[in-house]
Amino acid sequence: MENIDQRISEVKRNIEDLKNRWPAHSPKAALFEELEDLEAELENLQKQKES
């Protein structure tokens, strides 16, 4: 469980970092993909923690 909590914290930090690097105009598709991947991983980790 502690490992999952650590990974959740890491993913949240990565999402925050990505959003801070997000350009005001014309973000690249790779940024959208990275954000979607991180959000999906966070959701999966939170589901694992609940079960």
C-alpha positions, -999 to 999 in steps of 0.1 A, spaced: 0 0 0 29 24 8 43 18 -26 10 28 -42 8 59 -21 43 69 -32 35 63 -68 3 84 -65 23 113 -50 48 110 -78 22 109 -105 4 140 -90 38 158 -90 43 149 -126 9 162 -136 15 194 -117 49 198 -134 35 191 -168 7 217 -163 33 243 -152 52 236 -185 20 238 -206 23 266 -232 -4 292 -233 -10 287 -270 -7 257 -293 5 229 -270 19 199 -288 0 166 -291 27 149 -271 18 171 -240 -18 160 -243 -8 124 -246 15 126 -216 -13 143 -195 -38 116 -205 -14 89 -197 -6 104 -163 -43 109 -154 -51 73 -165 -23 60 -143 -34 81 -114 -70 68 -118 -58 32 -119 -36 36 -88 -64 52 -69 -87 22 -78 -59 -2 -67 -57 16 -34 -94 13 -28 -95 -24 -33 
